[in-house]
Amino acid sequence: FGAVPHDGRPGGILQKLTNFVCANDSLDQDFEYGDLQAKVNKLSRAGSDPKLAASHARRQALMREQGIIMMLLEALEVVMKSCEKIAALHADHADDEGSVKSGKSSRSVKRSKRDGPVEFWLKLRDELSTPLFWLLYVSLHQAPANQLHAADQLTTMIAYVPHNIVSTKCIVHMLSTNMDVQESKVGTDDVAKFIAMIREAPMEWSYLKLLMSVCSCGGAGVDGNQCNVADMWLDGATD
């Protein structure tokens, strides 16, 4: 990915790819991530520059055809799984250290004084997730074929919801505009995860928005998902 972005700023190949998909004048053009929403809205809006809109749509298609969308999602998956794996190993080592101190084990456990792998992977997750999900968003916006393609990795996108708000933006946009994604990619496990998130953080609006997005698409109700939400929500819902 070249230079890793710092302090929320675009950088490296991610900046170039974002400029490419948005049909900006230069691949090295500076931009604010907060401005990308207005940019893609303008490119997708009826009555905008037809040539610019066509260029944007073709570049979105290239992101799918060249395998870049799936590469981005696979990178996100690798980072998340590494965070979980390293955290689990770290917890095991902490347990071993506690056993040494309590006299239950004769093994010696050494802890590095510098930043360990847990901190490294968490930092990498935080620094990469925002530019990666914004690049995904501009590649998926009003692009049904790309959305259906990316939905194969919906589980990976959902895993980032507690950590990055742009992941929620991507999922909600896909589910609220593409019935094919709703009917073929959203399963009971996904609905169960959304409900579990809400139970863990009942005042978190982004989780509620995700649950709402599986219930309707373009103003039309998704009957199967609505029934799943009702069944799971009411099952043992003493809370």
Salt bridges, closest charged atoms under 4 A:
ASP28 OD1 - LYS16 NZ 2.51
GLU32 OE2 - ARG9 NH1 3.07
GLU65 OE2 - ARG58 NH1 3.32
GLU65 OE2 - ARG64 NH2 3.81
GLU77 OE2 - LYS81 NZ 3.14
ASP96 OD2 - ARG107 NH2 3.30
GLU97 OE1 - ARG111 NH2 2.79
ASP126 OD1 - ARG125 NE 3.53
GLU127 OE2 - HIS6 ND1 3.52
ASP152 OD1 - LYS185 NZ 2.42
ASP239 OD2 - ARG199 NE 2.93
